[in-house]
Amino acid sequence: MIKEMCVKESSFRKLDDPFLNGKSKKYVFYVKVDDVAEGIPMATNPREQSLKSAVATAITESLLSNDGYFHLKNRGIVLSAESVHYNNRTGRVSISFSDELTHGNIDGGHTYKIICEHKGENLDQYVQFEVMTGVEDIIDSLAEARNTSVEVDAKSMAELRAKFEPLKEALEGMPFYKRIAFKQNQVYADETTGKKLRMIDAKEIVALVSMFDIERYGSGNHPVQAYSSKAKMLEIYLENPEHYRKYVNIMPDIFDLYEAVECEFADAYNETGGRYGRKKYSGYKDGKMVWKSKFGMTEMAYKIPEGLLYPVIGAFRTLLCYNQNTEKYEWKNHTDPVQVWEHCKSNLVGKIMNFAAAIGDNPNAVGKDPNVWDLSYMTLMIVSKE
């Protein structure tokens, strides 16, 4: 798919990445709103766009004011693409999107949809485009980072006010604990090599634990927002952090479970006769180690997108019960969730992957679809009764 747009004269800029040896490039330019191309892929954007929200209303008002400052007041539209070509003679830019899983809108989805709604109204307004190429390998983390300006500040303030103590109490002894970023720009280096390690954002911890809130989520109400809006999960958490002390005893098990599911997901699918390595998002390269698991840093021959993992992990809340005496949550009949996973993983993963194939093999769409969460939950419910 190729989209073409007229670029504001003398605004086109190309930047080479300083670290990725020329693999990644960034292009920045202005486009008049009436010239913005329609039909740009949206699957890469982690947020659903509600045009009735306060944010959307503010963007619309700024656009329709026709004051000529929209390109300065608005953050603009960020895209991932295969390639970008600019014709100096015609003043047109051609943007190629060849893979809907990694190419498309990363940030600025509200801005893009609102502009498309008001094209043809002769508005004398411009919008900034930022297009990146060669970022397919980091598309998930890039999209998440570009959509976290509000929650990063909220997270830092929560750490300042000691709101994460219930999580710290439960996870302090876990191997990944020092890699949890409870505040903005927090880093941790390997004590032996001095190499900076991949950090885990505290809001990811909040989202995963929140999926097991059986007071909020049941058989007909699934924690889809844990995947689609970690900012919302952080907001819910901060309403009553003490509520999460109920999960202190089971929190380590949740992350052991995540590690097992992430590391064994691909092999479980292959055991059903599937070929995970053929999926575009697998990152598979002839058996070479291409990834490390989030929590255990285990080397892996495949990448497993969170859109596939979250519905599976969240389904295990069906194994929980509340102990009135201890006022803590525990696993029913002292069940080990990892053992349950071992028992049902081929069945469960097979269903998830069949569902994914039916909707275009787009992990992002899978993670946002309540039907796949329901499928996972019901499968676990049946298995737990066997």
C-alpha positions in Angstrom: 0.0 0.0 0.0 1.4 3.4 -1.0 0.0 6.8 0.2 0.9 10.1 -1.4 0.6 13.6 0.0 1.6 17.1 -1.0 4.2 18.5 1.4 4.5 22.1 2.6 7.3 23.7 0.6 10.7 23.6 2.3 9.4 21.6 5.3 10.6 18.1 4.4 13.5 16.9 6.5 15.3 13.5 6.6 17.2 12.3 9.7 19.5 9.3 9.9 19.5 7.4 13.2 22.7 8.0 15.2 22.9 4.4 16.6 21.3 2.0 14.2 24.0 2.3 11.4 21.6 3.8 8.9 19.0 1.1 9.3 16.4 3.5 10.8 15.5 6.8 9.3 13.1 9.5 10.3 11.3 12.0 8.0 9.5 15.1 9.3 7.2 17.4 7.2 4.0 19.4 7.2 0.9 18.6 5.2 -2.1 20.8 4.7 -5.1 19.0 6.3 -7.1 18.8 3.1 -4.1 16.9 1.5 -3.8 14.3 4.3 -4.1 10.8 2.8 -7.0 8.7 3.9 -6.8 4.9 4.6 -3.5 4.9 6.5 -3.3 1.6 8.5 -4.3 1.9 12.1 -3.5 -1.6 13.6 -0.2 -0.5 14.9 -1.8 2.1 17.3 -2.3 0.6 20.7 -5.2 2.8 21.6 -8.8 2.8 20.4 -9.8 6.3 19.2 -13.0 7.7 20.8 -14.0 10.9 19.0 -16.3 11.8 21.9 -13.6 12.1 24.5 -12.3 15.3 26.0 -9.0 14.9 24.1 -10.8 14.5 20.8 -13.0 17.5 21.5 -10.0 19.7 22.2 -8.3 18.6 19.0 -11.4 19.3 17.0 -11.8 22.7 18.5 -8.2 23.5 17.7 -8.5 22.3 14.1 -11.8 24.1 13.4 -10.5 27.4 14.9 -8.6 27.8 11.6 -6.1 30.0 13.4 -3.1 28.7 11.5 -1.4 27.3 14.6 -2.7 23.7 14.6 0.7 22.4 13.5 2.3 24.0 16.6 -0.4 23.2 19.2 -0.9 19.6 18.1 1.7 16.8 18.6 1.2 15.6 15.1 0.9 12.1 13.5 3.6 9.5 13.9 3.9 6.6 11.3 6.0 3.5 10.8 6.6 2.7 7.1 8.7 0.5 4.9 10.0 3.4 2.8 9.5 7.1 2.2 10.3 8.9 -1.1 10.1 12.7 -1.6 9.9 14.2 -5.1 11.5 17.7 -5.0 10.0 18.6 -8.4 6.4 17.8 -7.5 6.5 18.4 -3.8 4.8 15.0 -3.1 5.9 12.4 -0.6 5.2 8.7 -1.2 4.9 6.4 1.9 4.9 2.7 1.5 3.1 0.4 4.1 3.9 -3.2 3.2 3.1 -5.0 6.5 -0.1 -4.0 8.5 1.4 -5.5 11.6 4.4 -3.2 11.7 3.5 -0.3 9.4 0.9 2.4 10.0 -0.2 4.9 12.7 1.8 4.7 15.9 0.7 7.9 17.6 -1.8 10.7 16.8 -4.7 8.4 15.9 -7.2 10.9 17.3 -5.7 13.7 15.3 -5.7 11.6 12.1 -9.3 10.5 12.4 -10.5 14.0 13.2 -8.6 15.5 10.2 -10.1 12.9 7.9 -13.6 13.8 9.2 -13.0 17.5 8.3 -11.2 17.2 5.0 -12.7 19.2 2.2 -13.8 22.1 4.5 -11.1 24.4 3.1 -9.3 24.8 6.5 -6.1 26.7 6.3 -4.3 24.4 8.8 -1.3 22.1 8.6 -0.4 19.0 10.6 3.1 17.6 11.3 4.0 14.1 10.1 6.8 12.1 11.6 7.5 8.9 9.6 10.0 6.3 10.7 11.4 3.4 8.7 13.4 0.4 9.9 11.7 0.2 13.2 9.8 -3.0 12.7 11.8 -4.9 15.4 10.8 -2.4 18.1 7.3 -1.6 16.9 5.5 -2.7 20.1 7.7 -0.8 22.5 7.8 2.2 20.2 4.1 2.4 19.9 3.7 2.0 23.7 6.3 4.6 24.5 4.7 7.1 22.1 1.4 6.7 23.8 2.5 7.1 27.5 3.2 10.8 28.1 0.4 11.0 30.6 0.9 7.8 32.5 4.7 8.2 32.8 4.1 11.4 34.9 1.4 9.6 36.9 3.7 6.7 37.6 6.5 8.9 38.8 4.2 10.8 41.1 2.9 7.4 42.4 6.4 6.3 43.3 7.1 9.7 45.0 4.0 9.1 47.2 4.9 5.5 48.0 1.8 4.1 46.1 3.7 1.1 44.8 4.5 -0.4 48.2 1.9 -3.3 47.9 3.7 -4.4 44.6 7.1 -4.0 46.1 6.2 -6.1 49.1 5.2 -9.0 46.9 7.9 -8.8 44.3 11.0 -7.6 46.1 12.6 -11.1 46.0 11.9 -11.8 42.3 14.9 -11.9 40.0 13.5 -9.1 37.8 12.7 -6.8 40.6 15.6 -4.4 40.1 14.5 -4.0 36.4 11.1 -2.6 37.3 11.0 1.1 36.5 8.8 2.7 39.2 9.7 6.2 38.0 10.6 8.0 34.8 14.1 7.3 33.3 15.0 4.7 35.9 17.8 2.3 34.7 19.6 -0.8 36.0 22.9 -2.2 34.9 24.2 -5.7 35.1 26.5 -5.8 38.2 29.1 -7.9 36.3 29.2 -6.4 32.8 27.9 -2.9 33.6 25.5 -3.3 30.6 22.2 -1.5 31.0 19.4 -4.1 31.1 15.9 -3.9 29.6 13.6 -2.2 32.1 10.0 -3.3 32.9 7.6 -0.4 33.2 5.7 -0.4 36.5 2.5 0.0 34.7 3.0 -3.4 33.0 3.3 -4.9 36.5 0.1 -3.1 37.5 -1.7 -4.3 34.3 -0.8 -7.9 34.8 -1.7 -8.1 38.5 -4.9 -6.2 37.7 -6.0 -8.9 35.3 -6.5 -11.2 38.4 -8.9 -8.8 40.2 -11.8 -11.2 40.4 -13.9 -8.6 42.2 -13.8 -6.4 39.1 -13.5 -9.0 36.3 -15.6 -12.2 35.9 -16.8 -14.6 33.2 -18.6 -11.9 31.2 -16.3 -9.0 31.9 -12.7 -9.3 30.8 -9.7 -7.1 31.6 -9.1 -6.2 27.9 -7.9 -2.7 29.0 -4.9 -4.4 30.6 -3.6 -4.8 27.1 -5.2 -1.9 25.3 -4.7 0.9 27.9 -2.1 0.3 30.6 -2.7 3.9 31.6 -6.2 3.1 32.5 -5.1 0.2 34.7 -2.6 2.5 36.5 -5.4 4.9 37.0 -7.6 2.2 38.6 -4.7 1.0 40.7 -4.0 4.4 42.1 -7.7 4.7 43.3 -6.9 2.2 46.0 -3.4 0.7 46.1 -4.1 -1.1 49.4 -6.6 -3.3 47.6 -3.7 -5.0 45.9 -2.2 -6.3 49.1 -4.8 -9.1 48.7 -2.6 -10.4 45.9 0.7 -10.4 47.7 0.8 -14.2 48.1 0.0 -15.0 44.4 1.9 -12.2 42.7 5.1 -14.1 42.3 3.1 -17.0 40.7 1.6 -14.6 38.2 5.0 -13.7 36.8 6.3 -17.3 36.9 3.2 -18.1 34.8 3.9 -15.3 32.4 7.5 -16.6 31.9 6.2 -20.1 31.3 3.6 -19.0 28.8 5.9 -16.7 26.9 8.7 -19.2 26.6 6.5 -22.2 25.7 3.8 -20.5 23.6 5.4 -21.1 20.2 6.3 -24.8 20.9 2.8 -25.4 22.2 1.4 -24.2 18.9 3.9 -26.2 16.9 2.8 -29.3 18.9 -0.7 -28.8 17.4 0.7 -29.0 13.9 1.1 -25.3 13.5 4.2 -23.5 12.3 4.7 -20.5 14.5 8.0 -19.6 12.7 6.0 -18.8 9.6 4.1 -16.0 11.3 5.4 -12.5 10.3 5.5 -11.4 13.9 7.5 -14.4 15.1 10.9 -13.0 14.3 12.1 -16.6 13.6 15.6 -16.9 12.0 16.5 -20.5 11.4 16.5 -21.4 15.1 18.8 -18.5 16.2 18.0 -16.7 19.5 16.2 -13.5 18.5 14.5 -12.5 21.7 14.7 -12.6 25.5 11.6 -13.2 27.7 10.3 -10.2 29.6 10.8 -11.4 33.2 13.3 -14.2 33.1 15.5 -12.9 30.3 15.5 -16.4 28.8 16.8 -16.5 25.2 14.1 -17.4 22.7 14.0 -18.4 19.1 10.6 -16.6 18.7 8.9 -13.4 19.7 5.5 -13.7 21.3 3.4 -10.4 21.0 1.6 -9.3 24.1 -1.6 -9.3 22.2 -1.4 -13.1 22.2 -0.1 -13.5 25.8 -2.4 -11.2 27.7 -5.7 -13.1 27.0 -4.0 -16.4 28.0 -2.5 -15.0 31.2 -5.7 -13.2 32.2 -7.8 -16.4 31.9 -6.0 -18.0 34.8 -7.9 -15.8 37.2 -10.6 -18.5 37.1 -8.3 -20.5 39.4 -8.4 -17.9 42.2 -10.5 -17.7 45.4 -10.5 -15.4 48.4 -9.5 -16.6 51.8 -11.6 -14.8 54.4 -9.3 -15.7 57.3 -6.1 -14.3 55.7 -7.9 -11.7 53.7 -5.7 -12.7 50.7 -6.3 -14.3 47.4 -5.0 -17.8 46.8 -5.2 -20.6 44.2 -8.2 -22.9 44.5 -7.2 -26.2 46.2 -3.6 -24.9 46.2 -3.4 -25.4 42.4 -0.1 -24.5 40.7 -1.1 -22.3 37.7 2.1 -23.3 35.8 1.1 -27.0 36.1 -2.4 -26.1 34.8 -0.7 -24.4 31.9 1.4 -27.5 31.2 -1.8 -29.5 31.1 -3.8 -27.3 28.7 -1.2 -25.2 26.8 -1.6 -27.0 23.4 -5.4 -26.9 23.5 -5.4 -23.2 24.7 -2.8 -22.0 22.3 -4.3 -23.8 19.4 -7.6 -22.0 19.9 -5.9 -18.6 20.3 -3.9 -19.1 17.1 -7.0 -20.3 15.2 -8.8 -17.2 16.3 -5.9 -15.0 15.3 -5.8 -16.5 11.9 -9.5 -15.9 11.5 -9.1 -12.2 12.0 -6.1 -11.7 9.8 -3.2 -12.8 12.1 -2.9 -9.4 13.8 -1.8 -9.9 17.4 -2.8 -6.3 18.2 -6.4 -7.0 17.1 -6.4 -10.2 19.1 -5.4 -8.4 22.3 -8.2 -5.9 21.9 -10.9 -8.5 21.0 -13.2 -9.4 24.0 -14.1 -12.6 22.2 -10.6 -14.1 22.4 -10.5 -13.2 26.1 -13.8 -15.0 26.6 -12.5 -18.0 24.6 -9.4 -18.2 26.8 -11.4 -17.8 30.0 -14.0 -20.5 29.2 -11.2 -22.9 28.1 -9.5 -22.5 31.5 -12.7 -22.8 33.3 -13.4 -26.2 31.7 -9.9 -27.5 32.2 -9.9 -26.5 35.9 -13.0 -28.6 36.5 -11.6 -31.7 34.8 
